[in-house]
Each structure stands twice: as C-alpha cells, then as structure tokens.
Amino acid sequence: MNPFWSSAAFLLDAKWIFSGIAKWMVASPSILGLVDNLNMWGLTIIGTCLILGLFSRYASYAGMILILVYYLFTPSFWWLDYARPGEGSYLVVNKNLIEACALFVLYQFPTSEIIGLDRLLIKYKPFK
C-alpha cells in the first residue's frame, strides 16, 4: 500500500448527488486520511478474500457496496464532464456497474464452497 496515495483527486472530481459529501471529506485532512485508509484496507481485504475464496459471500457483498459507492460519486452519465480522462464512451453503464454485477453473480453462486477455502469452513450438506 502506498502511504502517499490519496483519494482527494477522485473526490474533488465527484459530480451528481454526492459531490457535497466528497468536498466535505476533502476539506478535513483527518476525515480524508480515514477515508483513504478505509479504502486501501477495504480493497486489500475484499480482494484477498475473493482470491482465496474465504468468506466470499461477505466479500462479494462488501465489494458490491464499495464499487456502487464509487459509481455514485462519479456516475458515467453523458451530461457530466470529469477532469480525468474517460475510459471510453458510456451513456450510463461503466466498468463499475459491470464489476458490481459480477460480484452479485459471485454472491448468488458461491463457488468458493467448492474450490475455495470456504469449503473447509462449511459442513458438507447431503444432496437433496
């Protein structure tokens, strides 16, 4: 993890309904530091759990929430212009919504109970 990384540029570029909250977060260095640490550790823990297949349903749900928060701060509506360069031409759906849908599929079909470390934590259920 990079101690010099900050989410300030992302938050300052926020548009739509959460732009006021984003500016409030950036205005206070202590809140910005807390948000940065929560973001870095959240991504690290969620990613590690998904890679290992450990607590994958909880990690999928937490990942969906985190990615949807990213989307709500900077949605890809065609009428919003951002300072950072775009990754393509979107109308409404961008990579964040696609990733949230993929995490929803992982949540609905917990394959980690078959091939991940979750299989060591669950009791084997007989086939019905």
N, CA, C and O atoms as CSV, one atom per row, in Angstrom:
chain,resi,resn,atom,element,x,y,z
A,1,MET,N,N,0.833,-1.177,0.000
A,1,MET,CA,C,0.000,0.000,0.000
A,1,MET,C,C,0.881,1.245,0.000
A,1,MET,O,O,1.892,1.313,0.698
A,2,ASN,N,N,0.481,2.203,-0.782
A,2,ASN,CA,C,1.251,3.426,-0.930
A,2,ASN,C,C,0.789,4.461,0.095
A,2,ASN,O,O,-0.358,4.902,0.036
A,3,PRO,N,N,1.656,4.861,1.037
A,3,PRO,CA,C,1.230,5.846,2.034
A,3,PRO,C,C,1.045,7.236,1.460
A,3,PRO,O,O,0.459,8.095,2.119
A,4,PHE,N,N,1.521,7.480,0.262
A,4,PHE,CA,C,1.398,8.804,-0.348
A,4,PHE,C,C,0.178,8.923,-1.257
A,4,PHE,O,O,-0.096,9.999,-1.789
A,5,TRP,N,N,-0.558,7.825,-1.439
A,5,TRP,CA,C,-1.751,7.857,-2.272
A,5,TRP,C,C,-2.869,8.587,-1.539
A,5,TRP,O,O,-2.968,8.511,-0.314
A,6,SER,N,N,-3.703,9.288,-2.284
A,6,SER,CA,C,-4.847,9.971,-1.695
A,6,SER,C,C,-6.027,9.912,-2.664
A,6,SER,O,O,-5.860,9.926,-3.884
A,7,SER,N,N,-7.198,9.848,-2.092
A,7,SER,CA,C,-8.419,9.838,-2.892
A,7,SER,C,C,-8.943,11.246,-3.140
A,7,SER,O,O,-10.051,11.411,-3.651
A,8,ALA,N,N,-8.169,12.252,-2.789
A,8,ALA,CA,C,-8.630,13.642,-2.902
A,8,ALA,C,C,-8.974,14.016,-4.342
A,8,ALA,O,O,-9.997,14.660,-4.573
A,9,ALA,N,N,-8.159,13.634,-5.303
A,9,ALA,CA,C,-8.433,13.993,-6.702
A,9,ALA,C,C,-9.735,13.354,-7.179
A,9,ALA,O,O,-10.528,14.000,-7.864
A,10,PHE,N,N,-9.959,12.095,-6.823
A,10,PHE,CA,C,-11.203,11.414,-7.188
A,10,PHE,C,C,-12.400,12.111,-6.548
A,10,PHE,O,O,-13.411,12.354,-7.207
A,11,LEU,N,N,-12.280,12.431,-5.257
A,11,LEU,CA,C,-13.398,13.053,-4.547
A,11,LEU,C,C,-13.679,14.466,-5.044
A,11,LEU,O,O,-14.839,14.870,-5.134
A,12,LEU,N,N,-12.635,15.219,-5.365
A,12,LEU,CA,C,-12.846,16.572,-5.876
A,12,LEU,C,C,-13.484,16.572,-7.258
A,12,LEU,O,O,-14.105,17.558,-7.654
A,13,ASP,N,N,-13.341,15.494,-7.980
A,13,ASP,CA,C,-13.927,15.376,-9.310
A,13,ASP,C,C,-15.351,14.821,-9.268
A,13,ASP,O,O,-15.976,14.631,-10.312
A,14,ALA,N,N,-15.866,14.560,-8.057
A,14,ALA,CA,C,-17.196,13.973,-7.910
A,14,ALA,C,C,-18.267,14.933,-8.414
A,14,ALA,O,O,-18.188,16.148,-8.231
A,15,LYS,N,N,-19.242,14.354,-9.038
A,15,LYS,CA,C,-20.393,15.109,-9.543
A,15,LYS,C,C,-21.662,14.435,-9.028
A,15,LYS,O,O,-21.610,13.410,-8.347
A,16,TRP,N,N,-22.766,15.015,-9.358
A,16,TRP,CA,C,-24.081,14.484,-9.079
A,16,TRP,C,C,-24.448,14.641,-7.620
A,16,TRP,O,O,-24.117,15.678,-7.044
A,17,ILE,N,N,-25.110,13.687,-6.975
A,17,ILE,CA,C,-25.728,13.911,-5.669
A,17,ILE,C,C,-24.750,13.854,-4.494
A,17,ILE,O,O,-25.035,14.424,-3.441
A,18,PHE,N,N,-23.614,13.186,-4.645
A,18,PHE,CA,C,-22.686,13.061,-3.520
A,18,PHE,C,C,-21.508,14.023,-3.600
A,18,PHE,O,O,-20.534,13.851,-2.867
A,19,SER,N,N,-21.566,15.018,-4.458
A,19,SER,CA,C,-20.439,15.937,-4.596
A,19,SER,C,C,-20.227,16.754,-3.319
A,19,SER,O,O,-19.088,17.069,-2.973
A,20,GLY,N,N,-21.300,17.097,-2.623
A,20,GLY,CA,C,-21.164,17.839,-1.364
A,20,GLY,C,C,-20.470,17.022,-0.288
A,20,GLY,O,O,-19.635,17.544,0.451
A,21,ILE,N,N,-20.810,15.753,-0.197
A,21,ILE,CA,C,-20.162,14.867,0.779
A,21,ILE,C,C,-18.687,14.709,0.434
A,21,ILE,O,O,-17.838,14.687,1.325
A,22,ALA,N,N,-18.381,14.599,-0.848
A,22,ALA,CA,C,-16.990,14.435,-1.284
A,22,ALA,C,C,-16.160,15.665,-0.919
A,22,ALA,O,O,-15.036,15.533,-0.434
A,23,LYS,N,N,-16.698,16.836,-1.146
A,23,LYS,CA,C,-15.968,18.067,-0.817
A,23,LYS,C,C,-15.789,18.205,0.691
A,23,LYS,O,O,-14.769,18.717,1.152
A,24,TRP,N,N,-16.775,17.749,1.462
A,24,TRP,CA,C,-16.661,17.765,2.919
A,24,TRP,C,C,-15.542,16.820,3.380
A,24,TRP,O,O,-14.800,17.147,4.306
A,25,MET,N,N,-15.420,15.662,2.745
A,25,MET,CA,C,-14.360,14.708,3.100
A,25,MET,C,C,-12.986,15.284,2.807
A,25,MET,O,O,-12.061,15.122,3.603
A,26,VAL,N,N,-12.845,15.954,1.673
A,26,VAL,CA,C,-11.544,16.501,1.284
A,26,VAL,C,C,-11.171,17.700,2.154
A,26,VAL,O,O,-9.987,17.952,2.377
A,27,ALA,N,N,-12.156,18.436,2.646
A,27,ALA,CA,C,-11.891,19.644,3.430
A,27,ALA,C,C,-11.214,19.343,4.761
A,27,ALA,O,O,-10.499,20.191,5.295
A,28,SER,N,N,-11.427,18.168,5.294
A,28,SER,CA,C,-10.834,17.806,6.580
A,28,SER,C,C,-9.742,16.761,6.371
A,28,SER,O,O,-10.033,15.658,5.908
A,29,PRO,N,N,-8.489,17.085,6.702
A,29,PRO,CA,C,-7.402,16.114,6.496
A,29,PRO,C,C,-7.582,14.824,7.302
A,29,PRO,O,O,-7.200,13.750,6.838
A,30,SER,N,N,-8.158,14.918,8.498
A,30,SER,CA,C,-8.334,13.703,9.295
A,30,SER,C,C,-9.390,12.791,8.676
A,30,SER,O,O,-9.222,11.571,8.663
A,31,ILE,N,N,-10.464,13.362,8.169
A,31,ILE,CA,C,-11.502,12.545,7.524
A,31,ILE,C,C,-10.972,11.967,6.222
A,31,ILE,O,O,-11.243,10.810,5.901
A,32,LEU,N,N,-10.216,12.766,5.466
A,32,LEU,CA,C,-9.633,12.258,4.218
A,32,LEU,C,C,-8.673,11.105,4.496
A,32,LEU,O,O,-8.668,10.115,3.765
A,33,GLY,N,N,-7.866,11.224,5.539
A,33,GLY,CA,C,-6.959,10.133,5.917
A,33,GLY,C,C,-7.712,8.873,6.297
A,33,GLY,O,O,-7.309,7.766,5.941
A,34,LEU,N,N,-8.820,9.047,7.030
A,34,LEU,CA,C,-9.648,7.899,7.406
A,34,LEU,C,C,-10.263,7.245,6.175
A,34,LEU,O,O,-10.263,6.020,6.054
A,35,VAL,N,N,-10.788,8.063,5.257
A,35,VAL,CA,C,-11.381,7.540,4.027
A,35,VAL,C,C,-10.328,6.811,3.193
A,35,VAL,O,O,-10.601,5.741,2.649
A,36,ASP,N,N,-9.128,7.385,3.091
A,36,ASP,CA,C,-8.055,6.738,2.331
A,36,ASP,C,C,-7.690,5.385,2.927
A,36,ASP,O,O,-7.551,4.401,2.201
A,37,ASN,N,N,-7.532,5.332,4.252
A,37,ASN,CA,C,-7.174,4.062,4.894
A,37,ASN,C,C,-8.289,3.033,4.772
A,37,ASN,O,O,-8.023,1.858,4.519
A,38,LEU,N,N,-9.536,3.465,4.950
A,38,LEU,CA,C,-10.647,2.532,4.792
A,38,LEU,C,C,-10.712,1.994,3.368
A,38,LEU,O,O,-10.988,0.812,3.158
A,39,ASN,N,N,-10.462,2.850,2.402
A,39,ASN,CA,C,-10.484,2.421,1.011
A,39,ASN,C,C,-9.359,1.424,0.717
A,39,ASN,O,O,-9.599,0.370,0.127
A,40,MET,N,N,-8.134,1.759,1.129
A,40,MET,CA,C,-6.998,0.864,0.856
A,40,MET,C,C,-7.158,-0.482,1.550
A,40,MET,O,O,-6.962,-1.528,0.932
A,41,TRP,N,N,-7.513,-0.459,2.832
A,41,TRP,CA,C,-7.665,-1.719,3.553
A,41,TRP,C,C,-8.888,-2.495,3.085
A,41,TRP,O,O,-8.860,-3.724,3.021
A,42,GLY,N,N,-9.960,-1.782,2.757
A,42,GLY,CA,C,-11.147,-2.464,2.243
A,42,GLY,C,C,-10.860,-3.192,0.950
A,42,GLY,O,O,-11.233,-4.355,0.791
A,43,LEU,N,N,-10.193,-2.510,0.015
A,43,LEU,CA,C,-9.840,-3.156,-1.248
A,43,LEU,C,C,-8.916,-4.343,-1.040
A,43,LEU,O,O,-9.077,-5.381,-1.681
A,44,THR,N,N,-7.947,-4.192,-0.143
A,44,THR,CA,C,-6.991,-5.273,0.118
A,44,THR,C,C,-7.680,-6.486,0.734
A,44,THR,O,O,-7.462,-7.615,0.296
A,45,ILE,N,N,-8.501,-6.259,1.734
A,45,ILE,CA,C,-9.158,-7.373,2.427
A,45,ILE,C,C,-10.193,-8.039,1.526
A,45,ILE,O,O,-10.263,-9.266,1.457
A,46,ILE,N,N,-10.994,-7.233,0.836
A,46,ILE,CA,C,-12.002,-7.804,-0.059
A,46,ILE,C,C,-11.334,-8.600,-1.176
A,46,ILE,O,O,-11.755,-9.718,-1.474
A,47,GLY,N,N,-10.305,-8.043,-1.790
A,47,GLY,CA,C,-9.603,-8.739,-2.865
A,47,GLY,C,C,-8.952,-10.027,-2.407
A,47,GLY,O,O,-9.031,-11.044,-3.097
A,48,THR,N,N,-8.305,-9.997,-1.245
A,48,THR,CA,C,-7.657,-11.200,-0.711
A,48,THR,C,C,-8.687,-12.291,-0.422
A,48,THR,O,O,-8.463,-13.459,-0.740
A,49,CYS,N,N,-9.805,-11.912,0.176
A,49,CYS,CA,C,-10.848,-12.900,0.469
A,49,CYS,C,C,-11.425,-13.496,-0.807
A,49,CYS,O,O,-11.702,-14.694,-0.862
A,50,LEU,N,N,-11.610,-12.670,-1.835
A,50,LEU,CA,C,-12.148,-13.200,-3.089
A,50,LEU,C,C,-11.150,-14.101,-3.797
A,50,LEU,O,O,-11.541,-15.113,-4.378
A,51,ILE,N,N,-9.871,-13.755,-3.760
A,51,ILE,CA,C,-8.851,-14.588,-4.400
A,51,ILE,C,C,-8.733,-15.938,-3.700
A,51,ILE,O,O,-8.623,-16.974,-4.356
A,52,LEU,N,N,-8.757,-15.927,-2.371
A,52,LEU,CA,C,-8.604,-17.166,-1.614
A,52,LEU,C,C,-9.904,-17.956,-1.500
A,52,LEU,O,O,-9.882,-19.135,-1.147
A,53,GLY,N,N,-11.030,-17.321,-1.793
A,53,GLY,CA,C,-12.312,-17.992,-1.612
A,53,GLY,C,C,-12.657,-18.140,-0.150
A,53,GLY,O,O,-13.261,-19.133,0.256
A,54,LEU,N,N,-12.280,-17.165,0.637
A,54,LEU,CA,C,-12.510,-17.178,2.080
A,54,LEU,C,C,-13.537,-16.110,2.422
A,54,LEU,O,O,-13.335,-14.935,2.115
A,55,PHE,N,N,-14.631,-16.503,3.051
A,55,PHE,CA,C,-15.736,-15.591,3.359
A,55,PHE,C,C,-16.182,-14.860,2.094
A,55,PHE,O,O,-16.419,-13.652,2.117
A,56,SER,N,N,-16.292,-15.582,1.021
A,56,SER,CA,C,-16.518,-14.951,-0.279
A,56,SER,C,C,-17.891,-14.302,-0.404
A,56,SER,O,O,-18.032,-13.313,-1.123
A,57,ARG,N,N,-18.894,-14.824,0.267
A,57,ARG,CA,C,-20.218,-14.163,0.186
A,57,ARG,C,C,-20.164,-12.791,0.840
A,57,ARG,O,O,-20.705,-11.825,0.301
A,58,TYR,N,N,-19.518,-12.696,1.992
A,58,TYR,CA,C,-19.386,-11.400,2.661
A,58,TYR,C,C,-18.499,-10.462,1.845
A,58,TYR,O,O,-18.792,-9.273,1.721
A,59,ALA,N,N,-17.424,-10.996,1.296
A,59,ALA,CA,C,-16.517,-10.177,0.494
A,59,ALA,C,C,-17.207,-9.704,-0.784
A,59,ALA,O,O,-17.002,-8.565,-1.203
A,60,SER,N,N,-18.007,-10.544,-1.401
A,60,SER,CA,C,-18.747,-10.137,-2.603
A,60,SER,C,C,-19.724,-9.019,-2.277
A,60,SER,O,O,-19.832,-8.045,-3.021
A,61,TYR,N,N,-20.423,-9.157,-1.182
A,61,TYR,CA,C,-21.379,-8.125,-0.779
A,61,TYR,C,C,-20.666,-6.814,-0.460
A,61,TYR,O,O,-21.102,-5.746,-0.891
A,62,ALA,N,N,-19.576,-6.893,0.292
A,62,ALA,CA,C,-18.818,-5.677,0.630
A,62,ALA,C,C,-18.229,-5.040,-0.625
A,62,ALA,O,O,-18.202,-3.815,-0.745
A,63,GLY,N,N,-17.762,-5.855,-1.550
A,63,GLY,CA,C,-17.227,-5.333,-2.801
A,63,GLY,C,C,-18.296,-4.644,-3.628
A,63,GLY,O,O,-18.041,-3.602,-4.231
A,64,MET,N,N,-19.513,-5.227,-3.661
A,64,MET,CA,C,-20.616,-4.580,-4.378
A,64,MET,C,C,-20.913,-3.208,-3.798
A,64,MET,O,O,-21.089,-2.240,-4.539
A,65,ILE,N,N,-20.968,-3.124,-2.496
A,65,ILE,CA,C,-21.250,-1.842,-1.839
A,65,ILE,C,C,-20.161,-0.832,-2.163
A,65,ILE,O,O,-20.463,0.312,-2.506
A,66,LEU,N,N,-18.899,-1.236,-2.060
A,66,LEU,CA,C,-17.781,-0.322,-2.314
A,66,LEU,C,C,-17.792,0.172,-3.763
A,66,LEU,O,O,-17.608,1.364,-4.010
A,67,ILE,N,N,-18.002,-0.716,-4.703
A,67,ILE,CA,C,-17.991,-0.316,-6.113
A,67,ILE,C,C,-19.203,0.549,-6.438
A,67,ILE,O,O,-19.089,1.479,-7.236
A,68,LEU,N,N,-20.349,0.273,-5.847
A,68,LEU,CA,C,-21.503,1.127,-6.082
A,68,LEU,C,C,-21.307,2.515,-5.480
A,68,LEU,O,O,-21.828,3.494,-6.014
A,69,VAL,N,N,-20.571,2.616,-4.385
A,69,VAL,CA,C,-20.229,3.934,-3.834
A,69,VAL,C,C,-19.338,4.689,-4.815
A,69,VAL,O,O,-19.532,5.884,-5.038
A,70,TYR,N,N,-18.360,3.995,-5.404
A,70,TYR,CA,C,-17.536,4.631,-6.443
A,70,TYR,C,C,-18.412,5.153,-7.570
A,70,TYR,O,O,-18.224,6.274,-8.044
A,71,TYR,N,N,-19.370,4.337,-7.998
A,71,TYR,CA,C,-20.234,4.740,-9.106
A,71,TYR,C,C,-21.086,5.945,-8.722
A,71,TYR,O,O,-21.254,6.863,-9.526
A,72,LEU,N,N,-21.625,5.956,-7.506
A,72,LEU,CA,C,-22.489,7.061,-7.108
A,72,LEU,C,C,-21.724,8.383,-6.978
A,72,LEU,O,O,-22.305,9.453,-7.159
A,73,PHE,N,N,-20.438,8.315,-6.669
A,73,PHE,CA,C,-19.646,9.541,-6.600
A,73,PHE,C,C,-19.310,10.059,-7.994
A,73,PHE,O,O,-19.294,11.271,-8.210
A,74,THR,N,N,-19.044,9.170,-8.938
A,74,THR,CA,C,-18.703,9.589,-10.304
A,74,THR,C,C,-19.452,8.722,-11.319
A,74,THR,O,O,-18.851,7.870,-11.974
A,75,PRO,N,N,-20.754,8.940,-11.447
A,75,PRO,CA,C,-21.508,8.148,-12.429
A,75,PRO,C,C,-21.114,8.525,-13.850
A,75,PRO,O,O,-20.588,9.611,-14.094
A,76,SER,N,N,-21.368,7.636,-14.762
A,76,SER,CA,C,-20.943,7.863,-16.150
A,76,SER,C,C,-22.078,8.399,-17.005
A,76,SER,O,O,-22.309,7.914,-18.113
A,77,PHE,N,N,-22.779,9.389,-16.500
A,77,PHE,CA,C,-23.845,9.999,-17.282
A,77,PHE,C,C,-23.233,10.872,-18.361
A,77,PHE,O,O,-22.201,11.507,-18.143
A,78,TRP,N,N,-23.861,10.905,-19.511
A,78,TRP,CA,C,-23.291,11.608,-20.657
A,78,TRP,C,C,-23.244,13.120,-20.460
A,78,TRP,O,O,-22.480,13.793,-21.152
A,79,TRP,N,N,-24.019,13.667,-19.559
A,79,TRP,CA,C,-24.019,15.119,-19.383
A,79,TRP,C,C,-23.000,15.592,-18.337
A,79,TRP,O,O,-22.853,16.797,-18.132
A,80,LEU,N,N,-22.307,14.681,-17.683
A,80,LEU,CA,C,-21.304,15.056,-16.690
A,80,LEU,C,C,-19.913,15.009,-17.305
A,80,LEU,O,O,-19.550,14.027,-17.951
A,81,ASP,N,N,-19.141,16.062,-17.108
A,81,ASP,CA,C,-17.763,16.114,-17.595
A,81,ASP,C,C,-16.820,16.023,-16.400
A,81,ASP,O,O,-17.014,16.687,-15.382
A,82,TYR,N,N,-15.804,15.190,-16.548
A,82,TYR,CA,C,-14.839,14.991,-15.471
A,82,TYR,C,C,-13.465,15.484,-15.914
A,82,TYR,O,O,-13.158,15.522,-17.106
A,83,ALA,N,N,-12.647,15.861,-14.935
A,83,ALA,CA,C,-11.294,16.341,-15.232
A,83,ALA,C,C,-10.401,15.194,-15.709
A,83,ALA,O,O,-9.551,15.383,-16.579
A,84,ARG,N,N,-10.598,14.017,-15.139
A,84,ARG,CA,C,-9.766,12.878,-15.533
A,84,ARG,C,C,-10.247,12.340,-16.872
A,84,ARG,O,O,-11.429,12.450,-17.199
A,85,PRO,N,N,-9.354,11.770,-17.635
A,85,PRO,CA,C,-9.779,11.251,-18.949
A,85,PRO,C,C,-10.694,10.040,-18.799
A,85,PRO,O,O,-10.531,9.229,-17.888
A,86,GLY,N,N,-11.641,9.938,-19.696
A,86,GLY,CA,C,-12.571,8.819,-19.667
A,86,GLY,C,C,-11.931,7.552,-20.195
A,86,GLY,O,O,-10.906,7.591,-20.876
A,87,GLU,N,N,-12.552,6.426,-19.870
A,87,GLU,CA,C,-12.032,5.131,-20.298
A,87,GLU,C,C,-12.777,4.620,-21.510
A,87,GLU,O,O,-12.536,3.499,-21.959
A,88,GLY,N,N,-13.665,5.413,-22.039
A,88,GLY,CA,C,-14.455,5.009,-23.192
A,88,GLY,C,C,-15.636,5.946,-23.307
A,88,GLY,O,O,-15.683,6.977,-22.637
A,89,SER,N,N,-16.576,5.602,-24.140
A,89,SER,CA,C,-17.775,6.426,-24.266
A,89,SER,C,C,-18.956,5.659,-23.687
A,89,SER,O,O,-19.420,4.672,-24.258
A,90,TYR,N,N,-19.422,6.129,-22.557
A,90,TYR,CA,C,-20.510,5.470,-21.851
A,90,TYR,C,C,-21.741,6.357,-21.874
A,90,TYR,O,O,-21.639,7.579,-21.984
A,91,LEU,N,N,-22.883,5.745,-21.773
A,91,LEU,CA,C,-24.106,6.508,-21.554
A,91,LEU,C,C,-24.473,6.460,-20.081
A,91,LEU,O,O,-24.633,7.503,-19.447
A,92,VAL,N,N,-24.606,5.277,-19.537
A,92,VAL,CA,C,-24.928,5.120,-18.123
A,92,VAL,C,C,-24.087,4.021,-17.492
A,92,VAL,O,O,-23.637,4.172,-16.357
A,93,VAL,N,N,-23.867,2.927,-18.196
A,93,VAL,CA,C,-23.164,1.763,-17.663
A,93,VAL,C,C,-21.670,1.918,-17.897
A,93,VAL,O,O,-21.233,2.193,-19.014
A,94,ASN,N,N,-20.890,1.739,-16.836
A,94,ASN,CA,C,-19.435,1.749,-16.966
A,94,ASN,C,C,-18.871,0.513,-16.270
A,94,ASN,O,O,-19.620,-0.366,-15.845
A,95,LYS,N,N,-17.560,0.456,-16.160
A,95,LYS,CA,C,-16.928,-0.735,-15.599
A,95,LYS,C,C,-17.330,-0.981,-14.155
A,95,LYS,O,O,-17.349,-2.131,-13.714
A,96,ASN,N,N,-17.649,0.058,-13.414
A,96,ASN,CA,C,-18.041,-0.136,-12.022
A,96,ASN,C,C,-19.357,-0.903,-11.915
A,96,ASN,O,O,-19.489,-1.784,-11.065
A,97,LEU,N,N,-20.313,-0.584,-12.750
A,97,LEU,CA,C,-21.572,-1.336,-12.714
A,97,LEU,C,C,-21.385,-2.770,-13.186
A,97,LEU,O,O,-22.029,-3.679,-12.664
A,98,ILE,N,N,-20.514,-2.985,-14.162
A,98,ILE,CA,C,-20.227,-4.347,-14.630
A,98,ILE,C,C,-19.565,-5.147,-13.513
A,98,ILE,O,O,-19.916,-6.307,-13.296
A,99,GLU,N,N,-18.622,-4.551,-12.808
A,99,GLU,CA,C,-17.956,-5.248,-11.703
A,99,GLU,C,C,-18.932,-5.535,-10.566
A,99,GLU,O,O,-18.862,-6.600,-9.952
A,100,ALA,N,N,-19.831,-4.614,-10.278
A,100,ALA,CA,C,-20.833,-4.856,-9.240
A,100,ALA,C,C,-21.738,-6.024,-9.635
A,100,ALA,O,O,-22.101,-6.842,-8.789
A,101,CYS,N,N,-22.100,-6.104,-10.907
A,101,CYS,CA,C,-22.913,-7.237,-11.383
A,101,CYS,C,C,-22.140,-8.548,-11.281
A,101,CYS,O,O,-22.713,-9.578,-10.924
A,102,ALA,N,N,-20.850,-8.520,-11.591
A,102,ALA,CA,C,-20.033,-9.730,-11.475
A,102,ALA,C,C,-19.939,-10.179,-10.014
A,102,ALA,O,O,-19.988,-11.376,-9.729
A,103,LEU,N,N,-19.806,-9.232,-9.099
A,103,LEU,CA,C,-19.776,-9.587,-7.674
A,103,LEU,C,C,-21.131,-10.107,-7.214
A,103,LEU,O,O,-21.194,-10.956,-6.325
A,104,PHE,N,N,-22.211,-9.615,-7.802
A,104,PHE,CA,C,-23.535,-10.129,-7.487
A,104,PHE,C,C,-23.663,-11.594,-7.916
A,104,PHE,O,O,-24.272,-12.398,-7.211
A,105,VAL,N,N,-23.099,-11.931,-9.051
A,105,VAL,CA,C,-23.105,-13.323,-9.513
A,105,VAL,C,C,-22.303,-14.189,-8.545
A,105,VAL,O,O,-22.734,-15.289,-8.199
A,106,LEU,N,N,-21.144,-13.705,-8.105
A,106,LEU,CA,C,-20.360,-14.460,-7.116
A,106,LEU,C,C,-21.111,-14.617,-5.806
A,106,LEU,O,O,-20.986,-15.637,-5.129
A,107,TYR,N,N,-21.886,-13.609,-5.452
A,107,TYR,CA,C,-22.687,-13.684,-4.231
A,107,TYR,C,C,-23.792,-14.729,-4.369
A,107,TYR,O,O,-24.058,-15.489,-3.438
A,108,GLN,N,N,-24.427,-14.759,-5.524
A,108,GLN,CA,C,-25.526,-15.695,-5.739
A,108,GLN,C,C,-25.050,-17.138,-5.908
A,108,GLN,O,O,-25.731,-18.072,-5.485
A,109,PHE,N,N,-23.892,-17.318,-6.520
A,109,PHE,CA,C,-23.350,-18.654,-6.768
A,109,PHE,C,C,-22.009,-18.780,-6.059
A,109,PHE,O,O,-20.966,-18.568,-6.679
A,110,PRO,N,N,-22.015,-19.119,-4.775
A,110,PRO,CA,C,-20.773,-19.156,-4.002
A,110,PRO,C,C,-19.887,-20.353,-4.367
A,110,PRO,O,O,-19.894,-21.375,-3.681
A,111,THR,N,N,-19.133,-20.211,-5.445
A,111,THR,CA,C,-18.272,-21.303,-5.891
A,111,THR,C,C,-17.103,-21.548,-4.940
A,111,THR,O,O,-16.432,-22.576,-5.037
A,112,SER,N,N,-16.856,-20.622,-4.029
A,112,SER,CA,C,-15.763,-20.833,-3.084
A,112,SER,C,C,-16.058,-21.989,-2.139
A,112,SER,O,O,-15.149,-22.516,-1.498
A,113,GLU,N,N,-17.331,-22.388,-2.049
A,113,GLU,CA,C,-17.666,-23.564,-1.239
A,113,GLU,C,C,-17.269,-24.855,-1.939
A,113,GLU,O,O,-17.302,-25.926,-1.335
A,114,ILE,N,N,-16.899,-24.758,-3.201
A,114,ILE,CA,C,-16.467,-25.923,-3.962
A,114,ILE,C,C,-14.947,-25.932,-4.112
A,114,ILE,O,O,-14.306,-26.959,-3.887
A,115,ILE,N,N,-14.366,-24.783,-4.493
A,115,ILE,CA,C,-12.930,-24.754,-4.789
A,115,ILE,C,C,-12.132,-23.784,-3.918
A,115,ILE,O,O,-10.907,-23.740,-4.030
A,116,GLY,N,N,-12.780,-23.013,-3.064
A,116,GLY,CA,C,-12.064,-22.044,-2.240
A,116,GLY,C,C,-11.853,-22.546,-0.822
A,116,GLY,O,O,-12.162,-23.694,-0.503
A,117,LEU,N,N,-11.327,-21.681,0.016
A,117,LEU,CA,C,-11.112,-22.039,1.415
A,117,LEU,C,C,-12.411,-22.119,2.202
A,117,LEU,O,O,-12.432,-22.669,3.303
A,118,ASP,N,N,-13.493,-21.576,1.653
A,118,ASP,CA,C,-14.789,-21.695,2.328
A,118,ASP,C,C,-15.224,-23.151,2.465
A,118,ASP,O,O,-15.975,-23.489,3.380
A,119,ARG,N,N,-14.762,-24.010,1.568
A,119,ARG,CA,C,-15.177,-25.426,1.647
A,119,ARG,C,C,-14.640,-26.078,2.915
A,119,ARG,O,O,-15.201,-27.071,3.379
A,120,LEU,N,N,-13.567,-25.539,3.481
A,120,LEU,CA,C,-13.040,-26.072,4.730
A,120,LEU,C,C,-13.836,-25.584,5.936
A,120,LEU,O,O,-13.762,-26.166,7.018
A,121,LEU,N,N,-14.605,-24.497,5.735
A,121,LEU,CA,C,-15.344,-23.914,6.846
A,121,LEU,C,C,-16.783,-24.393,6.949
A,121,LEU,O,O,-17.407,-24.276,8.003
A,122,ILE,N,N,-17.315,-24.935,5.845
A,122,ILE,CA,C,-18.713,-25.366,5.862
A,122,ILE,C,C,-18.790,-26.870,6.101
A,122,ILE,O,O,-17.868,-27.614,5.769
A,123,LYS,N,N,-19.884,-27.293,6.672
A,123,LYS,CA,C,-20.134,-28.723,6.777
A,123,LYS,C,C,-20.741,-29.181,5.469
A,123,LYS,O,O,-21.597,-28.506,4.896
A,124,TYR,N,N,-20.298,-30.319,5.008
A,124,TYR,CA,C,-20.820,-30.819,3.751
A,124,TYR,C,C,-22.282,-31.193,3.907
A,124,TYR,O,O,-22.660,-31.960,4.792
A,125,LYS,N,N,-23.087,-30.633,3.031
A,125,LYS,CA,C,-24.520,-30.887,3.063
A,125,LYS,C,C,-24.830,-32.020,2.093
A,125,LYS,O,O,-24.304,-32.053,0.980
A,126,PRO,N,N,-25.679,-32.941,2.511
A,126,PRO,CA,C,-26.038,-34.018,1.581
A,126,PRO,C,C,-26.872,-33.471,0.432
A,126,PRO,O,O,-27.604,-32.495,0.596
A,127,PHE,N,N,-26.760,-34.097,-0.717
A,127,PHE,CA,C,-27.546,-33.684,-1.883
A,127,PHE,C,C,-29.013,-33.972,-1.615
A,127,PHE,O,O,-29.360,-34.994,-1.024
A,128,LYS,N,N,-29.860,-33.069,-2.052
A,128,LYS,CA,C,-31.307,-33.258,-1.846
A,128,LYS,C,C,-31.946,-33.728,-3.100
A,128,LYS,O,O,-33.157,-33.945,-3.133
